[in-house]
Amino acid sequence: MASPPSAVARSRAIPYLFILPALLVYGAFSLYPLVRAAQFSLFEWKGFGASTFVGLQNYLDLAGDADFRAAILNALVLIVFYAVIPLVVGLALAAILRRGQVRGMGFFRTVIFLPQVIALVVVAVAWRQIYSPNGLLNDALAAVGLESLTRGWLGDPATALASVGFIGTWVQMGLVMLLLLSGMSRIPQELFEAARLDGAGAVREFFAITLPSVRGEITVALVLTIIAALKTFDLVYMTTSGGPGNATTVPSYEVYFRAFDLREVGSASAVAIVLTIIIFAINVGVTRIGERES
């Protein structure tokens, strides 16, 4: 006859009972769709009717697909606008605000975080009006005598991607600055006072104390903003729809375009899986670099 489980065994099992519902929800809404997308990527299917098993052919086709390569390159460019520029500017501004002890910091943090809480569809519509030929940006350039620079910013292949990227910079700046300000607020004031007694200036103080102290926040900010850059869809869809040509197409928009416009569900699923792998690989690399340097 089996003996009843001991009290220790029961106590060890209790935490898993609380985790199990979360695992079930995560599996149902994250893992299962991912597995289904991987399954669809092995078939040629229009989204209805019969499907044909093609194995890895959809992935092989992507290797020679110029539109897909352009989408990947555009996404990498957007990383500069979504992650690198907000991080560099955010570090500088956060350090200035931290050193200057600006009054009303709580109100300022709320204001700079506002782009994060506004729906991106609303943001896209507003910036599309700003970038229009008769929009605020061209009016401002004409008012200061730079009328030669006016153009249809989202309709020009030379400026469309940078214009969309700048919207991403504006959106992500508040999040990055808030993370960095939060990290800097935890630095003991005694470290800064000791550095000033040793004759350290603002620049030396930044690189010796501030920057090493916020490496964790920098890593988090990079992970969040890189993910946002690689999976951006709504901004592109609402502003340019991937155009002109393929100047602003990105992998997430390629998934939508192939699945719903071209009716190539297998190819769209392959793009989604490749995008997932790229996001995972880049963010694992960023996290490991941050952990190694901390």
N, C-alpha and C positions, 0 to 999 in steps of 0.2 A: 504494500500500500504506500503510495507516494506521500511524502510529508508535505504539509502546507508551506507556502513560501514564507520565508523569515521576514521580520519587520524591516531589516536592512534592504532586502531585495525589493520589498514593496515601496520603500522610500526612494530607491533609485529609479523605480519605474514611474513615479508620479510626475517628474519633469517632462518625460516623453509624452505623457497624456495631454499636457498643455501645449506642447509643440506640434502634436499630430494634426490638429485642425488647421494650423498655419501651413503645414507641409501639404495638406490636401488641397487647400486653396491655391498655393503656389504651383503645385503640380497641375491642377486643373486649368489655371489661367496663364501659366508661363511655360512649363515643360511640355505639356501635351500639345499646344499649338506649335511649339518649336519642332517637336518630333513629327507632327503632321506636315509641316512645311518641308522638312527634310525628306519625307516620303514623297510629297508631290514633286519635289525637284528631280526625282528619278523617272518621271513620266512626262510624256507629251500629252497635254490635256487642255481643252479650251474652257474649262470651268463647267461644262455640262456634257452629257453624252459619254461615249466610250473614251478610254485613255489607252495610251500605248507606252509600254515600258521601254525606256531608252537608256537606262543605267546612268552613267556619268556624262552622257553626251551634252546635256544642258550646261554642265560646268566646262566642258571642253569648248563649247561654242562661245562661252563668255571670254575665254582667253583670247580669242580673235575678234571680239566685238569692240569696234571703235567707240560706240556710244557708251558701253560699260566702262571702258578705260577712261573716257572723258569724265564720266560721273565720279569715278574714284579719285581722279586728279582734282576735280572741283571740290570734293569733300575734304581732301587734304589741304587745299587752299583755305577752305572755310575754317579749318582748325586754327589757322593763324588769326583769323578775325574773332572767332568764338573763344579761344583759349589763350593764345600767346599775347595778343594786344591787351585784352582785359587784365591779364595777370601783371604785365609790365606796368601799365598805367595804374592799375589798382594798388600795386605795391607802393608806387611813388606817392599817390594821393593818400593812401591809408597811413603811410609813415609821416607825411606832412601833417595830417589831421591829428595823429597820435602825439606828435611832438609839439604841435601848436595848442593842444588842449582847447579845441573849438567848443564854444558854448552851444547848447542845444543839440548835442550829439545824437540824442534819441530821435529827435525830429529829422535830423539829417539822414540817419540810417533808414528811417521809414521812407523818405523821399527817394533815395538812391535804390531802394529795393522795389519800388513800385513797378518797374517794367516786368519783374518776375511774376507779379500777381495779375497783370493784365493779360487777357486772352491773346495768344499770338495771332489769331485771325484778325482781331481788332488792331493790333500793332501793324500787321502787314497792310491792312487797308489804309491806315493813317500814313504810313511811309510811302505807299504807292502814290498817294496824293502829293506828298512832299516831293517825290522824284518825278512827277509828271512834267511834260514840257511847259505847262502853265502853273507849275507848283511853286511852293514856297522857296525851294532851293534855288531854282533858276531866277526867281524874282529877287532874292537876296544877292545873287551874283551880279545881276544887271544893275541893282541899286548901288553897288560899290565899283562899278565900271569894269566888271569882268564878264560882260555879256558874251564875249567870244568863247567862254567856257561853258555856256549853257547848252544843254542837249537833253534828249530823252534818255535819262540815265539808265532806266531798266530796259530800254529798247536798243541800246548800243552794245554790241558784243564786247567792246573794249572795257566797258564800265559796269556791265550788268552784274557780274559775279561779285565785284568789289562792293557794289551798292547793296546787294543782299547781305554780304558779309558784314558791312557796317551796321546794318540793323541788328545782326547777331551780337556785335560788339556792344551796342547800346543796351541790349537786353541782358547780357551776361555781366556787364560791368558792376551792376548793383550787387549781384550775388557774390562775385569775387571780392569786392571791397568789404562787404559785410563779414565774410569769412575771415579776411585778413585783419579787419579791425577787431573782431572778436579775439583772434589769437594774440594780437598786439596788446590788448587790454589786460591779458593775463601775465605779461612780462613784469616782474617786480621793478618798481620805480628805483630801487636802490642800485640796480645795475646801470641805469642811465646816469644817475648821480655820480657813481664811482667813475664811469667813463669820462664824464665832463671834468671831474677833478683831475684825471690823468691827462687832460688836454685834448680829448677826442672831439673832433668836429661832427657835424651832422652826417656826413657821408661815411666816415669811419664808424660812427655809432650805428648806422644802418646796417653795414656789412658785418660788423662784429657782434652785434646784439640782436637787432630786430630780425634780420633775415634768417639766421640759424634758429631763432625761437618760433618761427611760423612755418617751418618746413612741412609739418603735418597738415596745416591748413592749405598750403600751396598744393600738396599732393591731392587733397580732397577737391580743391577748386579745379585742378587740371582734369581729374577724372570726370567730374560732373560736366565741365564745359566741352571736353572732347566728345563725350557721349552725345551731348546736345548738338554738336557740329556734325557728327557722322549720321545722326538719325533725323536731322532736320527735314521736314516735309511741308508743313503748313505755310512757312514763310515763302518757300519756293513756289508752291502751288498757287498761293494767293497773289504773288507779285509778278512772276514771270512764266509760270507753268513750264519751267525748264528751258525757256528760250532766252534770247533769240537763237535759233538753231539748237545746239546742245550746250550753250555757253554757261547755263546755270543748272543743268540737270545734275542730280545727285542720286546716289544709290537708292535711297528711300523713295524718291520720285520715280525712279526706274521700275521699282517693284509695282507701284500703282499703275504706271503707264503700260507695262507689259501685261499685267493681269487684267485690267479693265478696258484698255483701249485696243491692245493687240490680241487679247484673249490667249496669251501664252502663259498659262498658270505655272507650268513646269519651269520655264525660264525665269519667271518672276520669283518663284520659290528659291531657285538657285541663287539669284541675286541676294535675296533676304538672308540665306544661310551664309554666303560669303561675307556680307556686311556684318552679321553677328560675330563671325570669326575675327574679322578685322577689329571690331570694337573691343572684343574680349582681349585680343593679343596686345593692342596698344595700351589698354588700361592696366593689364597685368604688368607690362613693362614700366609704365609710369609709377605704379604702386611699388614695385620692387626697387626702383631707383630711389624713390622717396624713403623707403624703409632702410635702404643701405646707407643713405646719407644722414639719416636722423640719429 
